[in-house]
Structures are given as C-alpha cells and as structure tokens.
C-alpha cells in the first residue's frame, strides 16, 4: 500500500459533475477528457508500483510549493539511497522527438517537451528538500504508459521510460539496495502534510447554480431517469438499483463540490435531489451522516 494514496483530482470530480448537469463547451469537454485520461494513466502506473517488494515508500499525487511556486509530482518513490520521481504521460500515437517538443506524425501538432516539466520539477523539489534539511539524491523519469505510443528520434540516454520498458523499470526498482530508515519516514510524512488539495490554477467553467440540472443520477449510467421507492433509487434506463440513503449522500457530495459556499440544509438538498419528495426522509439521512451547527444549517461532515 502506498504511503500516500492517489485520489481523483478535485477539478476532475467537479468537471464530471458539471458535465452531467451543464452543457460544457467543446474545449471544456476536451479538458475533461484530458484529465480523465491522465488520471487513468496514473492509476495504471500505481498498479505497477503497488507490486514493488523492495524497501521503499510511495507517495502519489503531490502538489507542493516552494518559494511561492507550485509544482506537481505524479509519483515519488523513496528508497534508501535515492528519491525517484516519475512524470506519467498517456500520449497516444506516433511522435517525433525534438528538443523543443514532441510532434505528432498524424496531426503535425507539437506539444511541450516533457523533459522541461521534469527538469523544473526536479529543480523545485531539490529546493524544497534543502529547505527541509535533506540532501537526498534525486532521480527523475518520464514514463509513457500508453502501449499505443511511439516516439521516434529519441536518444537512448534520455530519461524516458516507454511502455515496453515498464517491466524492466519494475525489476530495477525492486533491486534497489538498502532499507528505508526513520529519516525517510519523517520526510514522507512531512511531504504528505505539505500536499495542497487543489491548485488555484484549476478553474471551473463559469456557471450559475440555477443553470444546473437538478436531480439524482443513476450510479451506473448517470441517467436522470430514476424513481425513488420505499428503499431504493431505481433507474428506468438500465434497471440498476441503489439504496436511497447512498444515492442521497452521493448527491450531497456533488452539491458540496460544485457549490461549496451554499449551506447544506434539508430544503436545499431536497431541491437538488428533486425525486425525494419527503423532507423528513432527507432530514433523517442528513442527521445520520452530517452534524449540525448552532444556526441549524448542515455545514460539516462528521
């Protein structure tokens, strides 16, 4: 198990919700797809890292800051003799490597050279380590996880790991010598505590609450065509069932993510859920999972 697990980025969770309840622009949908593919690629790399048997600590998804500059580490693995940071890429198709970027052989579009991002991350991470009083050796690699990716003209000494080399990477990481110490655990704990939940660079589409489509969506197919029975929320499209309590609390989470400044009250959740007509039922569910403040407004999870 990783020392710090990966969770779905908040910006991705919010965009998923808005995509159901709002008409996103083509650009916003592309951004959603980009984030989704990136997250799935990171989970793919996590599956490999989870099987490591060497003495190490794995920290996934670190958003850190040094000298008022934020930077992200997709995966950091702490070994006895060095820290390995990995930049995960999910590019698909055939590309030509040039120092100023990677050019698609299909579209001709050039994207940024991932080495620039890797070198920036290593530089900022080194500064942060120095501030924390550590002087570990840092190794960095860009890992391309998509098996349908090919990069031409890349020199073999570049810190690139291609899909066919991931198995070999796993073997190399498993052969790292030494045993992690208390000092390594202290560093891992400190880095996890410095992780920022959300970057201010991630901006949602501009929308008004009244524009959002209200209702509980099906857990399986995300249809709004659902009905509430005595115990279950039943989907009229795919036929799946979900406990009413679970469906309501799932929708409360969506409500909180996209409208964080709005108080969670019985009436607000009943209006947002639509299909639950009984306010007392909503109140009982909220009372079971949330706590109430002095002004009688539901504002905080237990």
Secondary structure, 3 states (H helix, E strand, C coil): CCCECCCCCHHHHHHHHHHHHCCCCHHHHHHHHHHHHHHHHHHHHHHHHCCCCCCCEEEEEEEEEECCEEEEEEEEEECCCEEEEEEEECCCEEEEEECCEEEECCCCCEECCHHHHHHHHHHHHHHHHHHCCCCCEEEEEEEECCCCEEEECCCCCCCEECHHHHHHHHHHHHCCCCCCCHHHHHHHHHHHHHCCCCCCCCCCCCCCHHHCCCCCCCCCCCCCCEEECCCEEEECCCCCEEEHHHHHHHHHHHHHHHCCCCCECHHHHHHHHCCCCCHHHHHHHHHHHEEECCCCCEEEEC
